[in-house]
Amino acid sequence: MSEKKVTMKDIADFTHFSKTTISRYFNRPESVSTENREKIAEALRVLNYKENKVARILARGKTEFIGLLVPNLFLSYYGEVMDSFLRSYQRYGYKFIVFAGSDSEETERKYIEELMAYQIEGLIVLTHTMSSEELASLPVPVVGLEREDKYIDSVNTDNYLGGMQAARHLADLGCDILIHFNSDARQEIPASRRIAGFTDYCLEQHLPYELLIEPYDNTYAHMKSVICRTANQVIEKYPGLRKGIFVSNDSAASILLNHLVSRFGGLPEEFLIVGFDNTRISQESIIPISTVGQQIDIMTDTAMQLLIAQIQGRTEKAGTAAAAPVHKIIPPILIPRATSMPEVAQKTE
Amino acid sequence: MSEKKVTMKDIADFTHFSKTTISRYFNRPESVSTENREKIAEALRVLNYKENKVARILARGKTEFIGLLVPNLFLSYYGEVMDSFLRSYQRYGYKFIVFAGSDSEETERKYIEELMAYQIEGLIVLTHTMSSEELASLPVPVVGLEREDKYIDSVNTDNYLGGMQAARHLADLGCDILIHFNSDARQEIPASRRIAGFTDYCLEQHLPYELLIEPYDNTYAHMKSVICRTANQVIEKYPGLRKGIFVSNDSAASILLNHLVSRFGGLPEEFLIVGFDNTRISQESIIPISTVGQQIDIMTDTAMQLLIAQIQGRTEKAGTAAAAPVHKIIPPILIPRATSMPEVAQKTE
């Protein structure tokens, strides 16, 4: 702790190079001959020089910081996406400065402003607070993930395909009526395409279906009360029918499952449930929940690659007019589990 | 994006002050008269000056960054602690650079080394990778949370009291045998005090008890297989007895609950369950789980205050010999729910 800081002058004195040469070594190492680079590197080792990255950032403009904005950690989906980004450090070396949404738009804007002042190299946005148009005007590369993305690069699950997969799976299992629970049908949100995929499949196949779109806020209590009320309507309306229920996310599907198990002492055969996301909750619920899995690690890796391409593009040719935004679509994978195929549970347990 | 950067010279030209005065404004604002500060502030507004914090860090040594190391996001406890720290931004203004443990000690050390190079102002550590002795030797303030803390400031729950609270609650409800499930009895881990509190209460009150300490790694599958096997032993060994089971964390308690509900079609009256942490999983399980609640927001706030006190102490009088580490203990709160008091469930649902 009381170590004396090694200065440029110390290194110059030790190596008998000029301070200018030492400075060039740190800022444009390729401008120093290999032989001299080796001498300086050896001096740094002997002098026990500790790199001061902040000083280097000033000289080279590279902070290796990425800002990450997530709406909440209430839905386990966001926690798992964040976890996946944090783990990408081992692959790409970027550190993440994380903001988990408060309810205050003002706080989020202030945070972004601060991040800009810290010269983050890029920004990954899962929050819905700012429009992509506003995000595109920020002076750093931006990639959106499962949010409105008209003006920015983005990575999304093929939500339309996911909705179709869920409907087809439930139809194949002989359901008499297909039902979809969702809380948000706004077209600009990529997840709303799940509704379109589900609906189009039912229409194409002439299957009876019902959409139950009722908004809930991000509190467990409110989500639970909405889901349980909707479930009770379904129970009353379709007695005796085999009901295939596709729920917009695993957290909500788990609430539905718990409600049915509590009410009937188990999941009655006439109910089949499929969630969305393949988050941990779908595997750890009292009965493993079938789900349309988002490939989170592939999505975060794709987002990192898009962001890094933008970062490198800027360094190479500053001032180039922005190209059209790139939108990457990752296919989801249907994972059948016990809530739609009881025989699957018996095989795997 | 093509905005021209406003330089010190621009501000000097605009205000007719010297560059030295402008520099003093940024680095030691108190050395500039109020009147002149106002003139400069107005100039910054007119010129649309964007602060470059990296440059200021160099001048003032304040990055407003805190490193946060969590072992995993598998146990929801760590996710909720991280969330609570991130939200403290609104109160204290610190940004968090987050590392979520990989299995590699090497990666964690490299990460810490990088954080040091970025001049973080402090470090909050929940991981168990490095000894507190090693952490204390780092050149920044460190606070530990629920980890070995001999040589560093720390905040822990009163785990001993929590173990006693759980035992007393189960004893008060007339259990014939008290049982504790845990996976880690290493004395240096604060959480192991839960075992001591539970045991001491049983001994003092001459209550029959059993400790079932079996390690599991941080995968759901392994945790589940250990918990279910242990549960089956208990079912066989104590037929007909009223069994009070205190489980070392809510995630494990939820697995136990699901196992019993699946096996018996509901939670039999002769089983009472109390978890630990009061994480979301305890409220969102199929039957709400009684738990010894950690006061996470108070813990993270206390940790921030300890860290900030260290940061300010260093600025004021650098070189002072380190005082003895401060260990703050936060009392837990027992929260009875339906797994130990079925009548509670009926009242609240």
Boltz contact constraints between the chains, C-beta under 6 A:
constraints:
  - contact:
      token1: [A, 1]
      token2: [B, 139]
      max_distance: 6.0
  - contact:
      token1: [A, 51]
      token2: [B, 117]
      max_distance: 6.0
  - contact:
      token1: [A, 53]
      token2: [B, 117]
      max_distance: 6.0
  - contact:
      token1: [A, 53]
      token2: [B, 118]
      max_distance: 6.0
  - contact:
      token1: [A, 54]
      token2: [B, 57]
      max_distance: 6.0
  - contact:
      token1: [A, 54]
      token2: [B, 58]
      max_distance: 6.0
  - contact:
      token1: [A, 54]
      token2: [B, 119]
      max_distance: 6.0
  - contact:
      token1: [A, 57]
      token2: [B, 54]
      max_distance: 6.0
  - contact:
      token1: [A, 58]
      token2: [B, 54]
      max_distance: 6.0
  - contact:
      token1: [A, 73]
      token2: [B, 79]
      max_distance: 6.0
  - contact:
      token1: [A, 73]
      token2: [B, 83]
      max_distance: 6.0
  - contact:
      token1: [A, 79]
      token2: [B, 73]
      max_distance: 6.0
  - contact:
      token1: [A, 79]
      token2: [B, 79]
      max_distance: 6.0
  - contact:
      token1: [A, 83]
      token2: [B, 73]
      max_distance: 6.0
  - contact:
      token1: [A, 83]
      token2: [B, 100]
      max_distance: 6.0
  - contact:
      token1: [A, 86]
      token2: [B, 100]
      max_distance: 6.0
  - contact:
      token1: [A, 90]
      token2: [B, 107]
      max_distance: 6.0
  - contact:
      token1: [A, 95]
      token2: [B, 97]
      max_distance: 6.0
  - contact:
      token1: [A, 96]
      token2: [B, 98]
      max_distance: 6.0
  - contact:
      token1: [A, 97]
      token2: [B, 95]
      max_distance: 6.0
  - contact:
      token1: [A, 97]
      token2: [B, 97]
      max_distance: 6.0
  - contact:
      token1: [A, 98]
      token2: [B, 96]
      max_distance: 6.0
  - contact:
      token1: [A, 98]
      token2: [B, 98]
      max_distance: 6.0
  - contact:
      token1: [A, 100]
      token2: [B, 83]
      max_distance: 6.0
  - contact:
      token1: [A, 100]
      token2: [B, 86]
      max_distance: 6.0
  - contact:
      token1: [A, 107]
      token2: [B, 90]
      max_distance: 6.0
  - contact:
      token1: [A, 117]
      token2: [B, 51]
      max_distance: 6.0
  - contact:
      token1: [A, 117]
      token2: [B, 53]
      max_distance: 6.0
  - contact:
      token1: [A, 118]
      token2: [B, 53]
      max_distance: 6.0
  - contact:
      token1: [A, 119]
      token2: [B, 54]
      max_distance: 6.0
  - contact:
      token1: [A, 139]
      token2: [B, 1]
      max_distance: 6.0
  - contact:
      token1: [A, 220]
      token2: [B, 284]
      max_distance: 6.0
  - contact:
      token1: [A, 258]
      token2: [B, 286]
      max_distance: 6.0
  - contact:
      token1: [A, 265]
      token2: [B, 265]
      max_distance: 6.0
  - contact:
      token1: [A, 284]
      token2: [B, 220]
      max_distance: 6.0
  - contact:
      token1: [A, 286]
      token2: [B, 258]
      max_distance: 6.0
  - contact:
      token1: [A, 286]
      token2: [B, 286]
      max_distance: 6.0
